[in-house]
Amino acid sequence: MADRAFLERLTKQLANEGKLIEAGWVAMRLAAIPDNAPAIQLQEMRLAYMAGAQHLFSSMIAILDDDREPTADDMARMDLIHKELEAFRSELELWVAKAKGRG
């Protein structure tokens, strides 16, 4: 099991790499999950966390105002979040396929 100092360094690294949501998961893990939590608990909690983030991001995109232009920085940040969540979506699809005996 990773120690707390390692997880804190990882959070900073992930944020710098455009993985803000993954960094949020790591931060939640530090704050709310015991260090000795079993791997299956960590997997299921990450799944729930990332699914919530995916829902939120999709909802944000759906409700953007058509009459306002985002800045270049806004678009770059949104693109990083989008890429991160698309990677998770692919991971989720593989996980679901395995759970259904197709992977």
N, C-alpha and C positions, 0 to 999 in steps of 0.2 A: 504494500500500500504506500502511496506517495505521502511524504510528510507535508505539513502545512506550508513551510517555507517554499518548497518546490511548487506547490499549487499556486501560491501567491506570485511567484516569478512567471509561471505559465500564464496566469491571467493577464499580466502586463504584456507578455510576448504575443498572445493571441490578439489583444486589442491593437497592437502595432501592426499586425499582419492582416487587418481587415476582418477579423473574426470576433466582432464585438459580442455577438449573441453567444458564441461558445465561451467567451470570457465571462459573460453573465452567468452561464451555467456553472462555470468553475467557482465564481464568487458565491452563488447560491449553495453549491456543495460545501464550500468552506463554512458558510454561515449556518446551514441547516441540517447537514447530514453527518452522522458520526463517522469518525475516521475509520472505524472498523466495519462499516456497512458492507454487506456482501455484494459481489459483482452484479448479481441479478437486480438488486435494489437500485444500484447506480444506473444500470442500463434502462430500467423502466422509468426512473425519475427523469433521466436525460431525455428519453423519448417524450414524456409528457411536457417537459419544459420546452423542447424544440418545437413540438406540435403547436403549442400555444403561441410561440414566437412566429411560426409560419402563418397561423391564422391572423394574428395581429398585423403582420406586414401585408398580407393579401387584402385585409380590410382597409388598411391605410391607402393602398394603391387605388382601391375601388372608390374611395371618397375624396380623392384629390379634386380641388376646384379646377375647372377647365380654363378659367379666366386669369390664372396667375402663372407666371413663369418661374420655375425653380432656378437657383443659382448653379453655377458649375460645381461648386463644392457640395451643394445639396444632392446633385445628381451623382457625383462620385461616391458619396456616402451611401446613397440608396442603392447604387450598383453593387457596392461591396456587400451590403446586407442581402441583396437579392442573390448574389452568387453563393454566399454562405448558406442561405436557406435552400437554394436549389440543390446544393450538394447534400444537404440533410434529407431533402425529399427523395433523392436517389437512394440514399442509405435506407430510408424508411421503406421504400418500395421493395428493396432486397430483403429487408427484415420480414416484411409482411409475406412475401413470396415463400421464404423459408418456413415461416410459421404455418403456412397453408400447405407445406410439403411440395412446393414447386421450385425450390432453390437448392 
